[in-house]
Amino acid sequence: MLKVVSKIPQGKTMSYAEVARAAGSPKAYRAVGNIMHNNPDPARVPCHRVVKSDGSAGGFASGTKKKIALLKKEGVIKTK
């Protein structure tokens, strides 16, 4: 799953379910969340690019506000 997330380009996101499917374990979306929360290398594995299926940010070890700020900086979330 870390390999899948490491390939998400800047400005793009994938849902937890999409990451699980791409990793070959379609029912492991909750595991994706746990793995992202314990991400050993955020510089190489951009876990902030993994969002909920409804498009909302979801959780983040450094806090949801930080995740949203990173996604805004990358242009994923448009500012008004």
WOUR-V933202 format. One record per pair of residues at least 4 apart in sequence whose C-alpha atoms are under 6 Angstrom apart, sorted by the first residue. I is the first residue (numbers start at 1). J is the second residue. D is the distance in whole Angstrom. If there is no record, write none. Layout:
i:I j:J d:D
i:I j:J d:D
This chain:
i:1 j:23 d:5
i:5 j:45 d:6
i:6 j:45 d:4
i:11 j:74 d:5
i:11 j:75 d:6
i:11 j:76 d:5
i:13 j:49 d:5
i:13 j:50 d:6
i:14 j:18 d:6
i:14 j:50 d:5
i:15 j:50 d:5
i:15 j:51 d:5
i:15 j:52 d:5
i:15 j:53 d:5
i:16 j:29 d:5
i:16 j:32 d:6
i:16 j:50 d:6
i:17 j:29 d:5
i:20 j:25 d:5
i:20 j:26 d:5
i:20 j:28 d:5
i:20 j:29 d:5
i:21 j:25 d:5
i:21 j:26 d:4
i:35 j:39 d:6
i:36 j:47 d:6
i:37 j:61 d:5
i:41 j:45 d:6
i:42 j:46 d:5
i:48 j:67 d:6
i:51 j:57 d:5
i:51 j:58 d:6
i:52 j:56 d:5
i:52 j:58 d:5
i:59 j:64 d:6
i:60 j:64 d:5
i:71 j:76 d:5
i:71 j:77 d:6
i:72 j:76 d:6
i:72 j:77 d:5
